[in-house]
Amino acid sequence: MNALIVAAPSDRPLAEQVAAHLNGELARVEVRAFPDEETYVRIDSEVADRHVVIVANLVRPNARILPALFLAETARELSPASVGLATPYLPYMRQDARFEPGEGLTSQYFGALISRSFDWLVTIDPHLHRYQSLDECYAIPSKVAESAAPIARWIAENVERPLVVGPDEESFQWVSAVAQRAGLPSVIMDKIRHGDREVKVTGAGLPPWTDQTPVILDDIISTGRTMVETVRLLREAGLKPPVCVGVHALFVGDAYQILRGAGVDRVVTCNTVSHLSNAIDVIGELARGIESFVSG
């Protein structure tokens, strides 16, 4: 394979995993800060006529995006076949509509920024809510690698008599995909959001499931309030302590500790964002998505 894997700062372990899956070459890269904190970048590997994969996990993106863009622009000047971005977590998908006058539609701005420097994009389960696909905010070809199969396997191997629970309608796409793959029953709750950190979850149809283990599944665990409210509702309905599964483990502040103390059995996440709760490996899915752009 002709792929050259370029690791963004702090993402060399991730890039090594991707390179191993693709049997690709890991580029020699130098990224450092000048005394005034501007960024120096150098790619000291042969780039011409090769597919260049910038591997950059863009969680907490404001500090991470500039080095990734500089690496991409540097590679583009060295006559590559293509320059793509592989990021397990794609940020700035939350603001997909204007809810108040004067709000910035940051999902569109970020998409335009990425589209100017990269030829293609691969990510894992972006937060598509009001958007039907990434094409609505990215002007480059994209591939969404799905976590459903690894999550379904983990549930089947680790949870007895599971019931897959979605805390809100936004989780339907992940819940249905996992439940169908594993042949499991599922239920979707209702959520009312009162702000960034306040939510109210309600639901129906719970009593018939009291002999099964709830598996609460959501794409992003950030403040954890949605999961905590869902746990409370399930426990009040007489269900067993639930297993909480998240794709992207953001866990701001003490969110993880609060969720662990809410009466759950376990909290597990995919390894799109490094966290002690990581138990489900999805980097193979990311690599297969990359392969669709660099093979041949």
Sequence and secondary structure as in RCSB ss.txt:
>XXXX:A:sequence
MNALIVAAPSDRPLAEQVAAHLNGELARVEVRAFPDEETYVRIDSEVADRHVVIVANLVRPNARILPALFLAETA
RELSPASVGLATPYLPYMRQDARFEPGEGLTSQYFGALISRSFDWLVTIDPHLHRYQSLDECYAIPSKVAESAAP
IARWIAENVERPLVVGPDEESFQWVSAVAQRAGLPSVIMDKIRHGDREVKVTGAGLPPWTDQTPVILDDIISTGR
TMVETVRLLREAGLKPPVCVGVHALFVGDAYQILRGAGVDRVVTCNTVSHLSNAIDVIGELARGIESFVSG
>XXXX:A:secstr
  EEEEE TT HHHHHHHHHHHT EE  EEEEE TTS EEEEE S  TTSEEEEE   SSGGGTHHHHHHHHHHH
HTT  SEEEEEESS  S S  S  STT   HHHHHHHHHHHH SEEEEES   SS SSGGGT SS EEEE  HHH
HHHHHHHH SSEEEEESSGGGHHHHHHHHHHHT  EEE EEEE SSS EEEE    GGGTTSEEEEEEEEESS H
HHHHHHHHHHHTT    EEEEEEE   TTHHHHHHTTS SEEEEETTS  TTEEE  HHHHHHHHHHHH  
